[in-house]
Amino acid sequence: SGAGRHISVLDLTGVHSLTDSLLAPLLNHCPHLTRLSLKNCRKVQLASTDVQEAMVSRLPHLFALDVGGCFNVTPQTMLSLVQQKHQLNSGSKQTKLSKSNQKNQWTELHVSGLGWDDVTLLKLMEWIGSYVQGLSLAFSVRVSPSAWEIALDQCHALKRLNIAFCDQVTSSTLSILRHENLHVLDIRGCHQVSSLSPLYESRHGSLSDVSLGITGEQQKSLLVLARYSCVTRSSIEDTRRLFPLTASIEQLNIILDGGGLGMGIIHTPQTRP
């Protein structure tokens, strides 16, 4: 019917019967996709030549990809796809891209629960760290604290980060997230995170708002989902006392209970990064 040519957002979350052989022709009929969710599609592997060619070469407008929970998709497969995408846009194997080429990349990549370790995560950051704006790496329990710090230090454009239930993420890890573009942070289940003060200290050089003369308008607001972490209301109060403007109630919205559902979803007019 040709309906696929009119689809820009395709959500196939939880379609358990979906396989690579079914996915490839489907993607070929949707050349204008900008967002694709294959979350929890347990039979998808993204390993066949047809699927990889479709995703890399035939979806030029795609910038948001979610394969979280697809446990048959490996980190190595994702690295191969990202590398192919780079080579297509840059014409070389270089890991750094010019700004003109970055607009054709997957700037939102949700790859939670795929079994990332130190080696594969750091390699991924070599490819996407300079331009990725939305990143989900939840349930990455095999990544060490030092690897988290090295990896996140490369993500200068991050606006949304999901590192929920990552056992090796600590309060000190948050000090790496000093980039002011970040406005949604999911640290649910990170039991080694007990305070947000290191995050604010890194942004202000370990000095308080008052000593730096910072006003609330100079920092973007931040939403933090922290249920099941070790962040307490007492530690939040301590952070607010240290940074009364940038961590005020208006600037820092932190959810410690079951609330906040959907609050991290930002609805904006669709534009290419």
Residue pairs with C-beta under 8 A, 6 or more apart in sequence:
4 26
4 29
4 30
4 31
5 29
5 30
5 31
5 32
6 32
7 30
7 32
7 33
8 32
8 33
8 34
8 35
8 61
8 270
9 33
9 34
9 35
10 30
10 33
10 35
10 36
10 37
11 35
11 37
12 18
12 36
12 37
12 38
12 41
13 37
13 38
13 39
13 40
13 41
13 66
14 39
14 40
14 41
15 41
16 40
16 41
16 42
16 43
17 43
18 38
18 41
18 43
18 44
19 43
19 44
19 45
20 44
20 45
20 46
20 47
20 48
20 50
20 51
21 48
21 50
23 38
23 44
23 51
23 54
24 48
24 50
24 51
24 54
25 50
27 33
27 36
27 51
27 54
27 55
27 58
27 59
28 54
28 58
30 59
31 58
31 59
31 60
31 61
32 61
33 59
33 61
33 62
34 61
34 62
34 63
34 64
34 270
35 62
35 63
35 64
35 65
35 108
36 59
36 62
36 64
36 65
36 66
37 66
37 110
38 44
38 65
38 66
38 67
38 70
39 66
39 67
39 68
39 69
39 70
39 110
40 68
40 69
40 70
41 67
41 70
42 69
42 70
42 71
42 72
43 72
44 67
44 70
44 72
44 73
45 51
45 70
45 72
45 73
45 77
46 52
46 55
46 67
46 70
46 73
46 77
46 78
46 81
47 77
52 80
52 81
52 84
55 62
55 65
55 81
56 81
56 84
56 85
56 88
57 88
60 104
61 272
62 106
63 105
63 106
63 107
63 108
63 272
63 273
64 106
64 107
64 108
64 110
64 134
65 106
65 108
65 109
65 110
66 108
66 110
66 136
67 73
67 78
67 110
67 111
67 114
68 110
68 111
68 112
68 113
68 114
68 136
68 138
69 112
69 113
70 114
71 113
71 114
71 115
73 114
74 114
74 115
75 111
75 114
75 115
75 116
75 117
75 120
75 121
75 124
76 120
78 111
78 114
78 124
79 120
79 123
79 124
79 127
82 106
82 109
82 124
82 127
82 128
83 93
83 127
85 104
85 105
85 106
86 93
86 94
86 95
86 97
86 105
86 127
87 93
89 97
89 101
89 104
89 105
90 97
90 98
90 101
95 126
95 127
96 130
97 105
97 130
97 131
102 130
102 131
102 273
103 272
103 273
105 128
105 131
106 128
106 132
107 131
107 132
107 133
107 134
107 157
107 273
108 132
108 133
108 134
108 135
108 160
109 128
109 132
109 134
109 135
109 136
110 134
110 135
110 136
110 162
111 124
111 136
111 137
112 136
112 137
112 138
112 139
112 140
112 162
112 164
113 138
113 139
113 140
114 140
115 140
115 142
116 124
116 137
116 140
116 142
116 143
117 142
117 143
118 142
118 143
118 144
118 146
118 147
121 137
121 140
121 143
121 147
121 151
122 147
122 150
122 151
124 151
125 150
125 151
125 154
125 155
126 154
128 135
129 151
129 154
129 155
129 156
130 154
130 156
130 157
131 157
131 273
132 155
132 157
132 158
133 157
133 158
133 159
133 160
133 181
133 273
134 158
134 159
134 160
134 161
135 155
135 158
135 160
135 161
135 162
136 161
136 162
136 186
137 143
137 162
137 163
137 166
138 162
138 163
138 164
138 165
138 166
138 186
139 164
139 165
139 166
140 163
140 166
141 165
141 166
141 167
141 168
143 151
143 166
143 168
144 168
145 168
145 169
145 170
145 172
145 173
148 163
148 166
148 168
148 169
148 173
148 176
149 172
149 173
149 176
152 158
152 161
152 173
152 176
152 177
153 176
155 161
155 179
156 179
156 181
157 179
157 181
158 177
158 179
158 181
158 182
159 181
159 182
159 183
159 184
160 182
160 183
160 184
160 185
160 264
160 266
161 177
161 182
161 184
161 185
161 186
162 186
163 169
163 185
163 186
163 187
163 190
164 186
164 187
164 188
164 189
164 190
164 225
165 188
165 189
165 190
165 228
166 189
166 190
167 190
167 191
167 192
168 192
169 187
169 190
169 192
169 193
170 190
170 192
170 193
171 192
171 193
171 194
171 195
171 196
171 197
171 198
172 198
173 193
174 187
174 193
174 196
174 198
174 199
174 202
175 198
175 199
175 201
175 202
176 202
177 185
177 199
177 202
178 199
178 202
178 203
180 203
180 219
180 220
181 220
182 220
182 222
183 220
183 221
183 222
183 223
183 266
184 222
184 223
184 264
184 266
185 222
185 223
185 224
185 225
186 224
186 225
186 264
187 193
187 224
187 225
187 226
187 229
187 231
188 225
188 226
188 227
188 228
188 229
189 227
189 228
189 229
190 226
190 229
190 230
191 228
191 229
191 230
192 230
193 226
193 229
193 230
193 231
194 229
194 230
194 231
194 232
194 235
195 231
195 235
195 238
195 239
196 224
196 231
196 235
196 236
196 239
196 247
196 252
196 254
197 235
197 238
197 239
197 242
197 243
200 239
200 242
200 243
200 246
200 247
201 207
201 242
203 219
203 246
204 212
204 214
204 243
204 246
205 212
208 242
208 243
209 242
209 243
209 244
209 245
209 246
209 247
210 244
214 245
214 246
215 245
216 245
216 246
216 248
216 250
216 251
218 246
219 245
219 246
219 251
221 250
221 251
221 252
221 253
222 251
222 252
222 253
223 253
223 254
223 255
223 260
223 263
223 264
224 231
224 252
224 253
224 254
224 255
225 255
225 260
225 263
225 264
226 254
226 255
226 256
227 255
227 256
227 257
227 258
231 254
231 256
232 256
233 256
236 252
236 254
236 256
239 247
239 252
240 247
240 248
240 249
240 252
245 251
246 252
253 263
255 263
